[in-house]
Amino acid sequence: MSKNHRLAGQWLNEQLSRQRQLILIANPMAEPNPLPTLFAQAPIHDYVKLYQGTDFHSLADLGPWLVRIDASAMPALSMLLQTPQQQWGWVASASRLDMQEVVAHWRARMIVLNDDQRSFYRFHDNRVIARHLQALKQEQIPLLLGPLCSALCWDGEQWRVMNNPQPGSYPEPFETPWLSLLAPESLNAAAHQAHLENWLWANHPQATQQLLPREPLMPWLKAQLDKAQTWRWLTQDQLHFLLEHQLCADLMSHVAWEPRATETPESHFVRVTREVAQAKTGARE
Protein backbone atom coordinates (compact mmCIF):
# COMPACT_ATOMS: atom_id res chain seq x y z
CA MET A 1 0.00 0.00 0.00
CA SER A 2 1.38 3.41 -0.97
CA LYS A 3 1.89 6.23 1.50
CA ASN A 4 -1.01 8.12 -0.09
CA HIS A 5 -3.40 5.20 0.27
CA ARG A 6 -2.31 4.73 3.88
CA LEU A 7 -3.09 8.37 4.63
CA ALA A 8 -6.62 8.01 3.25
CA GLY A 9 -7.14 4.84 5.29
CA GLN A 10 -5.80 6.45 8.45
CA TRP A 11 -8.10 9.45 8.03
CA LEU A 12 -11.10 7.19 7.48
CA ASN A 13 -10.29 5.05 10.53
CA GLU A 14 -9.81 8.14 12.70
CA GLN A 15 -13.20 9.57 11.72
CA LEU A 16 -14.93 6.26 12.45
CA SER A 17 -13.11 5.86 15.78
CA ARG A 18 -14.42 9.29 16.77
CA GLN A 19 -17.92 8.13 15.76
CA ARG A 20 -18.16 10.85 13.16
CA GLN A 21 -20.53 10.54 10.23
CA LEU A 22 -19.29 10.75 6.66
CA ILE A 23 -20.49 12.71 3.66
CA LEU A 24 -19.32 12.47 0.06
CA ILE A 25 -19.27 15.68 -1.96
CA ALA A 26 -19.57 14.11 -5.40
CA ASN A 27 -18.61 15.62 -8.75
CA PRO A 28 -20.91 14.09 -11.41
CA MET A 29 -18.94 15.86 -14.17
CA ALA A 30 -15.92 13.65 -13.42
CA GLU A 31 -15.02 10.97 -15.92
CA PRO A 32 -16.27 8.46 -15.11
CA ASN A 33 -19.20 9.80 -13.13
CA PRO A 34 -18.81 8.21 -9.66
CA LEU A 35 -22.54 8.19 -8.87
CA PRO A 36 -23.71 5.18 -10.95
CA THR A 37 -21.01 3.01 -9.37
CA LEU A 38 -21.78 4.31 -5.89
CA PHE A 39 -25.52 3.72 -6.22
CA ALA A 40 -24.98 0.29 -7.75
CA GLN A 41 -22.74 -0.81 -4.87
CA ALA A 42 -24.92 0.32 -1.96
CA PRO A 43 -28.51 1.24 -1.07
CA ILE A 44 -28.04 5.03 -0.98
CA HIS A 45 -31.09 6.71 0.55
CA ASP A 46 -29.89 10.03 1.93
CA TYR A 47 -28.54 12.38 -0.72
CA VAL A 48 -29.20 15.87 -2.07
CA LYS A 49 -28.60 17.38 -5.51
CA LEU A 50 -27.43 20.79 -4.40
CA TYR A 51 -28.88 22.75 -7.34
CA GLN A 52 -32.32 21.14 -7.07
CA GLY A 53 -34.86 23.60 -5.71
CA THR A 54 -32.74 26.59 -6.74
CA ASP A 55 -32.67 28.80 -9.82
CA PHE A 56 -30.31 26.20 -11.33
CA HIS A 57 -32.56 23.17 -10.90
CA SER A 58 -32.16 22.24 -14.58
CA LEU A 59 -28.48 21.56 -13.82
CA ALA A 60 -29.17 19.46 -10.73
CA ASP A 61 -27.81 16.24 -12.22
CA LEU A 62 -24.58 17.97 -13.27
CA GLY A 63 -23.92 19.98 -10.13
CA PRO A 64 -22.59 18.73 -6.78
CA TRP A 65 -24.35 15.87 -5.00
CA LEU A 66 -24.10 15.52 -1.22
CA VAL A 67 -24.31 11.85 -0.24
CA ARG A 68 -24.42 10.45 3.29
CA ILE A 69 -22.08 7.48 3.61
CA ASP A 70 -23.36 4.88 6.05
CA ALA A 71 -22.00 1.41 6.85
CA SER A 72 -23.51 -0.17 3.74
CA ALA A 73 -21.77 2.38 1.51
CA MET A 74 -18.31 1.95 3.02
CA PRO A 75 -17.13 -0.65 0.45
CA ALA A 76 -18.15 1.71 -2.37
CA LEU A 77 -16.32 4.61 -0.70
CA SER A 78 -13.23 2.43 -0.27
CA MET A 79 -13.26 1.77 -4.02
CA LEU A 80 -13.41 5.50 -4.75
CA LEU A 81 -10.52 6.19 -2.39
CA GLN A 82 -8.35 3.86 -4.48
CA THR A 83 -8.89 5.99 -7.62
CA PRO A 84 -8.53 9.63 -6.50
CA GLN A 85 -7.05 10.62 -9.87
CA GLN A 86 -10.55 10.29 -11.36
CA GLN A 87 -11.45 13.57 -9.58
CA TRP A 88 -14.78 12.19 -8.27
CA GLY A 89 -14.99 14.73 -5.44
CA TRP A 90 -13.98 14.56 -1.78
CA VAL A 91 -15.06 13.23 1.61
CA ALA A 92 -15.78 15.00 4.87
CA SER A 93 -16.96 14.14 8.37
CA ALA A 94 -19.26 15.67 10.96
CA SER A 95 -19.91 14.90 14.60
CA ARG A 96 -23.64 15.09 13.91
CA LEU A 97 -24.39 15.15 10.23
CA ASP A 98 -27.42 17.35 9.57
CA MET A 99 -27.84 17.15 5.80
CA GLN A 100 -30.06 20.21 5.62
CA GLU A 101 -27.49 22.26 7.53
CA VAL A 102 -24.75 21.14 5.12
CA VAL A 103 -26.99 21.86 2.12
CA ALA A 104 -27.77 25.37 3.40
CA HIS A 105 -24.06 25.98 4.03
CA TRP A 106 -22.99 25.14 0.46
CA ARG A 107 -25.98 26.79 -1.22
CA ALA A 108 -24.93 30.03 0.46
CA ARG A 109 -21.47 29.63 -1.13
CA MET A 110 -22.21 28.05 -4.52
CA ILE A 111 -22.61 31.29 -6.52
CA VAL A 112 -19.82 33.81 -7.02
CA LEU A 113 -20.70 37.35 -8.07
CA ASN A 114 -17.99 39.34 -9.81
CA ASP A 115 -18.83 42.64 -11.52
CA ASP A 116 -22.49 41.55 -11.82
CA GLN A 117 -21.42 38.31 -13.50
CA ARG A 118 -22.39 35.00 -11.90
CA SER A 119 -20.30 31.87 -11.84
CA PHE A 120 -20.39 28.67 -9.81
CA TYR A 121 -17.94 28.03 -7.01
CA ARG A 122 -16.69 24.55 -7.91
CA PHE A 123 -16.18 23.37 -4.34
CA HIS A 124 -17.07 19.81 -5.48
CA ASP A 125 -13.87 19.76 -7.55
CA ASN A 126 -11.35 18.19 -5.16
CA ARG A 127 -8.46 20.20 -6.60
CA VAL A 128 -10.26 23.49 -5.97
CA ILE A 129 -11.26 22.73 -2.38
CA ALA A 130 -7.84 21.23 -1.56
CA ARG A 131 -5.98 24.29 -2.82
CA HIS A 132 -8.30 26.72 -1.05
CA LEU A 133 -8.28 24.90 2.28
CA GLN A 134 -4.49 24.70 2.25
CA ALA A 135 -4.15 28.41 1.54
CA LEU A 136 -6.57 29.63 4.21
CA LYS A 137 -5.48 30.68 7.68
CA GLN A 138 -6.64 28.39 10.50
CA GLU A 139 -9.23 30.88 11.67
CA GLN A 140 -10.67 31.14 8.13
CA ILE A 141 -11.21 27.40 7.58
CA PRO A 142 -14.53 27.32 9.52
CA LEU A 143 -15.99 29.85 7.07
CA LEU A 144 -15.46 27.35 4.25
CA LEU A 145 -16.05 23.99 5.95
CA GLY A 146 -18.87 25.19 8.22
CA PRO A 147 -20.39 22.22 10.10
CA LEU A 148 -17.88 19.72 8.70
CA CYS A 149 -15.17 18.59 11.13
CA SER A 150 -12.55 17.30 8.71
CA ALA A 151 -12.00 16.93 4.97
CA LEU A 152 -10.03 14.46 2.87
CA CYS A 153 -9.20 15.86 -0.59
CA TRP A 154 -6.95 14.76 -3.45
CA ASP A 155 -5.08 17.84 -4.67
CA GLY A 156 -4.16 16.27 -8.00
CA GLU A 157 -0.98 14.67 -6.68
CA GLN A 158 -1.61 13.53 -3.10
CA TRP A 159 -4.21 13.32 -0.35
CA ARG A 160 -4.66 16.33 1.86
CA VAL A 161 -6.32 16.25 5.28
CA MET A 162 -7.77 19.52 6.53
CA ASN A 163 -9.31 19.78 10.00
CA ASN A 164 -11.85 22.40 10.96
CA PRO A 165 -10.80 24.04 14.25
CA GLN A 166 -14.34 25.25 14.99
CA PRO A 167 -17.16 23.43 13.17
CA GLY A 168 -20.46 25.25 13.22
CA SER A 169 -22.97 27.32 11.31
CA TYR A 170 -21.67 30.42 9.54
CA PRO A 171 -24.67 32.04 7.80
CA GLU A 172 -24.59 35.10 5.58
CA PRO A 173 -23.10 37.61 5.64
CA PHE A 174 -19.65 36.05 5.80
CA GLU A 175 -16.23 36.74 4.35
CA THR A 176 -15.02 34.68 1.38
CA PRO A 177 -11.20 34.78 1.57
CA TRP A 178 -10.90 31.70 -0.67
CA LEU A 179 -12.21 33.70 -3.63
CA SER A 180 -9.31 36.16 -3.47
CA LEU A 181 -6.63 33.46 -3.69
CA LEU A 182 -4.55 33.57 -6.85
CA ALA A 183 -4.08 30.33 -8.74
CA PRO A 184 -0.51 29.08 -9.07
CA GLU A 185 1.06 29.94 -12.41
CA SER A 186 0.84 26.31 -13.51
CA LEU A 187 -2.91 26.36 -12.92
CA ASN A 188 -3.73 29.70 -14.50
CA ALA A 189 -4.80 28.38 -17.91
CA ALA A 190 -6.84 25.54 -16.45
CA ALA A 191 -8.34 27.83 -13.80
CA HIS A 192 -9.29 30.38 -16.45
CA GLN A 193 -10.97 27.70 -18.56
CA ALA A 194 -12.77 26.34 -15.50
CA HIS A 195 -13.97 29.86 -14.62
CA LEU A 196 -15.43 30.33 -18.10
CA GLU A 197 -17.08 26.91 -17.92
CA ASN A 198 -18.71 27.97 -14.65
CA TRP A 199 -19.79 31.25 -16.24
CA LEU A 200 -21.48 29.38 -19.10
CA TRP A 201 -23.42 27.10 -16.77
CA ALA A 202 -24.44 29.97 -14.50
CA ASN A 203 -25.46 32.43 -17.22
CA HIS A 204 -26.44 30.29 -20.23
CA PRO A 205 -27.44 26.90 -18.80
CA GLN A 206 -29.98 25.92 -21.47
CA ALA A 207 -27.76 26.81 -24.43
CA THR A 208 -24.80 25.06 -22.80
CA GLN A 209 -26.88 21.94 -22.18
CA GLN A 210 -28.06 21.97 -25.82
CA LEU A 211 -24.42 22.02 -26.95
CA LEU A 212 -23.55 18.72 -25.23
CA PRO A 213 -25.26 16.36 -27.72
CA ARG A 214 -23.28 18.04 -30.52
CA GLU A 215 -19.85 18.05 -28.88
CA PRO A 216 -18.15 17.83 -25.45
CA LEU A 217 -18.00 21.14 -23.62
CA MET A 218 -14.31 21.36 -22.71
CA PRO A 219 -12.88 20.77 -26.24
CA TRP A 220 -15.45 23.25 -27.58
CA LEU A 221 -14.44 25.81 -24.97
CA LYS A 222 -10.75 25.36 -25.74
CA ALA A 223 -11.47 25.88 -29.45
CA GLN A 224 -13.26 29.16 -28.66
CA LEU A 225 -10.37 30.35 -26.47
CA ASP A 226 -7.90 29.50 -29.24
CA LYS A 227 -10.04 31.57 -31.62
CA ALA A 228 -10.14 34.48 -29.18
CA GLN A 229 -6.35 34.29 -28.79
CA THR A 230 -5.89 34.39 -32.57
CA TRP A 231 -8.19 37.39 -32.85
CA ARG A 232 -6.65 38.99 -29.72
CA TRP A 233 -10.04 39.24 -28.08
CA LEU A 234 -8.67 39.09 -24.56
CA THR A 235 -11.03 41.16 -22.41
CA GLN A 236 -13.78 39.59 -20.33
CA ASP A 237 -16.51 41.30 -22.37
CA GLN A 238 -15.05 40.00 -25.63
CA LEU A 239 -14.72 36.43 -24.33
CA HIS A 240 -18.24 36.41 -22.90
CA PHE A 241 -19.66 37.77 -26.15
CA LEU A 242 -17.83 35.14 -28.19
CA LEU A 243 -18.90 32.24 -25.98
CA GLU A 244 -22.51 33.33 -25.68
CA HIS A 245 -23.01 33.69 -29.42
CA GLN A 246 -20.97 30.68 -30.47
CA LEU A 247 -23.41 28.61 -28.44
CA CYS A 248 -26.15 29.65 -30.84
CA ALA A 249 -26.37 27.24 -33.78
CA ASP A 250 -27.84 29.99 -36.00
CA LEU A 251 -24.98 32.41 -35.30
CA MET A 252 -21.89 30.27 -34.80
CA SER A 253 -21.06 30.13 -38.54
CA HIS A 254 -22.16 33.64 -39.46
CA VAL A 255 -19.82 35.31 -41.96
CA ALA A 256 -19.43 38.32 -39.65
CA TRP A 257 -17.02 36.44 -37.40
CA GLU A 258 -14.20 36.31 -39.93
CA PRO A 259 -11.74 39.18 -39.35
CA ARG A 260 -10.94 41.51 -42.23
CA ALA A 261 -7.40 42.38 -43.28
CA THR A 262 -7.59 46.05 -42.29
CA GLU A 263 -9.22 45.52 -38.89
CA THR A 264 -7.65 45.91 -35.48
CA PRO A 265 -8.87 43.53 -32.75
CA GLU A 266 -11.01 46.39 -31.37
CA SER A 267 -12.62 47.36 -34.69
CA HIS A 268 -13.16 43.68 -35.49
CA PHE A 269 -15.02 43.23 -32.21
CA VAL A 270 -17.15 46.36 -32.70
CA ARG A 271 -18.16 45.27 -36.21
CA VAL A 272 -18.97 41.70 -35.19
CA THR A 273 -21.02 42.95 -32.23
CA ARG A 274 -23.07 45.14 -34.57
CA GLU A 275 -23.56 42.54 -37.31
CA VAL A 276 -24.40 39.69 -34.92
CA ALA A 277 -26.96 41.95 -33.21
CA GLN A 278 -28.50 42.66 -36.62
CA ALA A 279 -28.56 38.93 -37.41
CA LYS A 280 -30.33 38.21 -34.11
CA THR A 281 -32.91 40.93 -34.81
CA GLY A 282 -33.50 39.55 -38.31
CA ALA A 283 -33.97 36.04 -36.96
CA ARG A 284 -36.67 37.23 -34.54
CA GLU A 285 -38.64 39.10 -37.23
C-alpha positions, 0 to 999 in steps of 0.5 A: 500500500502506498503512502497516499493510500495509507493516509486516506485509510488512516483518516477514514479510521480516525473519523470512524473511531471518533464516531463521526458521520461521513459525507461524500461531496460528489462531482458528477462531471468527473469521468467516469461519473462516480454516482452510478457506481456508488448507487450500484454498490450500496442502497443510498437513501440520503442524498441531495442534488445541491442545485435542485430547488434553486434557480439552477434546478435544470443543472441538478444532475450535473452539479454537486451531489451531497451523499451520506455514507453509512456502513452499507456504503463503506465498500463503495467509498473504499473503491473510490478512495483507491482511484482519486485521480478520477477527480470524483470529489472529496469526503468529509466528516461531521460529529452530527451530520445534519444534511439540511445544515450542510446543504444550506451551508454550500448553497450560500457559497455556490454562486460567485458574483464578480462585476455583476457576473455570476459563476459557480464556485466549484467546491465539489472539484477536489483540486479546488477545495484542496488548494483553497483549504491549504491556503486559508489561515486556520481561523478562516477554515470554519468559514469554508467547511462550516459544520464539517469537522474534517476533509479528505481531498486529493489535490491532483498529486496527493491526499490532503487532510484539513481539519476544521478548528471550529465546526459550526454554522456560519450564515450570511453575511460572511467573508469569502477569503478563498475567492481572493486566492490567486491560482498558481502559475501552472494552474492559471490556464486551467483555472481560467478555462474552468472559470469560463465553464462555470460562467457558461453554466451559471449564465447560459445553462440551457444553451450550454446543455443543448451544446452537449449532444453536438460536442463535449464542452471542454474541447469546444471551450478550448477551441473558442479560447484559441479563436479568441487568442488568434483574434486577440479578443482578450477582455472579459466582455469579448470572451463572454460575447464570443462564448454566448453567441458561439453557443447559438447554432444559427450564429456560430457560422455567421460570416461576420465572425471572420476578421478583415485584413484592415481591422484591429482587434477592437474594430473587429469586435465592434463590427462583429457585435453590430452585425451579430446583433442585426442577425439576431434581430433579423432572426426574430422578425 
